[in-house]
Amino acid sequence: MHSTPKKIKGFTILEVIIVLSLVGIISAIGIPNFNSWNKSRIVKGEAERVRDLVTSINSQVQRGLYGFGQFEVDVSDEVIIFSTQGILMGNMVTKVLTEAQKCKTTQEGPDYWDHFGGTGISEVRFHESFDIKVDVSDRVAVCFSKDGSLFGFTDESNTGDDDDASEERSFSFENIFICSRDIETCQNPEEAEEPSDGGIIYVVSWSRFGNVKLEKWNGVSEEWIVQ
């Protein structure tokens, strides 16, 4: 008794070509959308981390652990380092009130801070980012106190001797713009001469008493949207 041979069907060349063409079309449509979504996700995540750092150091100052707190940004070609520092309440007089320059960065005053980001103390934090741009080009810092009286700013790229200009600058640093890498210059889009060409821009802002806020720029409606 002989078994009946089975018919084995395969794909024709035309069918393979059609399938490959469909895969190519779907990929061409989907990959740019995925890349855009992924870029947006990365920038938003970094902006949220910055907001959380500023919020955290303000919370520690307001609850009385630190009498004086700082949020610092250090920018280099490859990496942006965000960190927070704190001076314990009991050391306010010796470390703050006797210093002519109160808002010292970690580079110029390593022994000034009791706690500083990167030392493993949970109340202060440290974060490195390789995926974004910010609107500063050197090391800058803003400092907070509970009653707002010691709110101040340090910019190591601003080395001029104009005391009036320096004082005016120190009380205007109340935000930082965070942009995707495809933007040529990260800046406030409301003041830019040209649109950002579809780049992603966030801003983290604060007052001398804290009140931290995160917003995203909507290029279509040309307005800031609170996140």
N, C-alpha and C positions, 0 to 999 in steps of 0.2 A: 504494500500500500504506500503510495507516494503522497507526501504532503504538498498542498497547494502553495506555490511560492507567494510570499507577501509583497505587495507593492510598497516600496519605500519612496515617499515623496520628499523632495528637497525644495530649496528656494531657487527661483530663477534669478538670473543676473539683474533683470529689470526690477524684481521685488527688492533685492538687496540695495540697488541704487536708490529706490524710492525711500526705503527705511533710513538709509544714511543721509539722504537729503532732508528728511523730516527732523532727524536728530540734529543736523547742522543748523536748521532754521530755529528750532527750539533753543539750542545753545546760544545762538546769536542774539536771541531776544532775552533769554534768562540771565546770561552771565553779566551783562552790564547792570541789570537791575540788582543782581546779587552783590556786585562790587559796590554799587552805590549804597545799598542797605548796610553792607559790612563796614564801609567807611563811616557812615552815619553812626552806627553802633559803637565804633571805636572812639570817635570824638566825643559822643555823648557820655560814654563811660569815663573818659578822662576828665571831662568837665564836672561830672558828679563827684569824682574823687577830690578834685580841687575844692568844690563846695563843701564837702564833708570835712576836709582839713581845716578850713576857715571856721566852720561851724563848731568843730570839736574844740579848737583852742579858745574860742570865745566862750564856750560853755564852761571850760575849766577856769577861766578868769572870772566869769559871773558867779560861779558857785564858791569861789574863794580859795581854790587850791593854789592858783597863781595870782600874784598881785599884778603881774605884767606878762603879757603873752605876745608872741610874734608869729606871723606867717611870712615865710621867705621863699623867693623864687630865684634859682640860679640857672642861667641859660648858657649853654655852650653849643658848639656846632652839631654835636651828635645827640645830646640828651638835655632834658629839662628836669631839674630837681626841685621838687616842692617839699618843704619841711616846716615844722612848727617848733617853737622853743618856749620855755617858760621860766620865770623867776618866782620862787616860792614867796608867799606872802611875808614870811618872817625876814626875808632878805631884801625887801623893797628899799629900805632906807640906805643900806650900805651899797647896794648894786645899782640902784636907779636914781634916787634923789641926789646922790653925790656926783653923778656923772653929767658932764656937759652935753654929751651926745647920748641920748637915752636908747635909741633904737639901733643897737649895734647888730650887725650881721654876724653869723657864726664864723666868717673868715677873719673879721677884724676884732672880734671879741669872744674867742673860744672859751675863756674862763668866766665870761660874763653871765652865761645862762646856767641855771641849776640843772635843768633838763632840756635836752635838745633831740630833735628827730634823728632816728637811726641808732639810738642807744638801747633799744629794747624796752623803753618805758611806755606803757600803753597810753598815757595821757598826752604824749607828743608823738607826732607821726612823721613819716618820710616816704616819698613816692618818686620814682623815676619814670619818665615818659620819653619814648622815642618816636611817637606817632602823631604829634601835634606841633603847632606853632603857638606862640603867645606874642603879645604886643610889647614885650620888653626884650632888650638885647644883652643884658648883663645881670648882675646880682641886685635884686631889689627886695625890700622888706617893709611890712607895715606892722605897727605895734598897737596893742590894745590894753586898756586898763578898765576896771569895773565901772568907774564913773565917767569914763571918756576923756578925762583931763590930760592923760598922757598919750592920747592918740597921735601917732606920728609916722613918718615915712623916711626910709633911707634908700638912696639910689647911688650905687658905687660908680655908675657911668656919669653922674652929675657932679663934677668936681670943681665947679666954678666957685668964686668967692663972693658972689652976690647973695648976701644973707637974706634980703627981702625976697628974692626970687626963690631961694631954697625953702624959706618958710612957707611961701605960697604953694609950692609944689608939694610940700610934706602933708598938706591938708587937702589935697585934691586926688590923692591916690586911693580911690574907693572902689576900684574894680580891676579885673584883668580879663582881657579878651582871649579866647581859646579857639583856634581855627584848625581846619584840616590842612594837611601838608600841601595840597594842590593850590592853595592860595599863595600868591607871590608875596604879599605883605599883609600880615595879620593886623587889622585895625578896625576901629569903629566904622561900620558900613554907613552910618548916618553922616560921617565926616569924610568918607572916601570920595575921591574924584571920579572913580570908575566902579561899576558893580563888581562883585566878587566872583563872577563867572561860575556860579553854581556851587561854590565852596561852602563848607559848613562853618558857621560862626556861633559860638556861645559866649556869654559874658557872665562871670561870677562877680556880684557886687555886694558891698557891705557898708555899714555906717560905723561911726566911732563906737557905738554901743553894740555892734554885732549886726543883727537883722540881715542875715545872709540870704541872697536870692540868686537863683539860676535862671537865665533866659536864653532862648534860641532865636536867631534872626531868621525871619521869614522873608525871603527875597521877592516873593510874588506880591504879598501885601505890604512889603517894606515896613515891618513893625516887629517889635520884640514880643515873643510869646513866653510867658512864665512856664517853667517846667516843674 
